Amino acid sequence: MKVLVTVMPKAGVLDPQGKAIGHALAGLGFEGIGEVRAGKVIELDIAETDAARAKQAAEEMARKLLANTVIESFRVEVA
């Protein structure tokens, strides 16, 4: 079963990568861009047939390894 884990910096945490992307977009002539936040998406193929158990396993993986929960939040979606 495919599971997507989206990890983003928490609100209020500096995001230098997002700031650099926003600056580059402005330099390319794109206007009206507000704050830019950059994160990551991790796609997992879990050998589980029950969607709830797959989501629970991915959430545990995110808490233990995939996200730094002090400065990042995460969202888990079963695809």
N, C-alpha and C positions, 0 to 999 in steps of 0.2 A: 504494500500500500504506500502510495506517495504522500509525503507530508512536507509542507513548506513551513519553515521557521523564519520569520522576518524579525530582524534585530535592528533597533534604532536607538540613537542616543536619547536619553531622557530629556524632557523639557528643562531648560536652564543649564544644561551641560554644554560647554563649548564644543562646536563641531567645525574644526578647521578645514576638513575635507569639503563639507557643505559650503562653507564660506568661499573656498577656492573655486568651487563649481559655479556658485552664484556670480563671483567676480569674472570668471571666464565667459559666462553667458552674456553678461553685460558688455564685455569687451568684443563679443561677436555681434553686438547690435540688438540683442534681445532685450526688450523693454518690459517694464511692469512686473519684473520678477521680485517677489518678496523674499522672505527667509528660505534658504535651501538647507535641507537636512539630508545627510547621506548615511545609509545603513547597509545592511547586507541581507541577502536571502539565501538560506541554506535548504537545499532539496534533499530529503532523505527517502530512501526506499526501505521501508520497514517490513519485515516478514511477519505481518500481523493481519488477520482478516477482520477483526473487530475495530471499527473506526474510533470508538471511545478509548480503547486500550492503546491504539496507535498514537492518538493525540496525547494521552497521559504519558506515554513513554517519551515522546518528543519534548513535552514540557519539562520532564525531568532532565533530559539531555541538555536542554537550553539552560536550565537553572545551574547545572553542574559544570557545563563546558562551553556551550555555544554563545552565551551572553554573559557579560560582566554585569550582574544585576544591581551593582552599586550605581553605575552610570548609564546602563542600557535597559530598555524594556524590550519585550519580545511578544510576538503573536504567533500562534500555531494554527495552521489550516490543514485539514485533511483534503487532499486533492481527489 
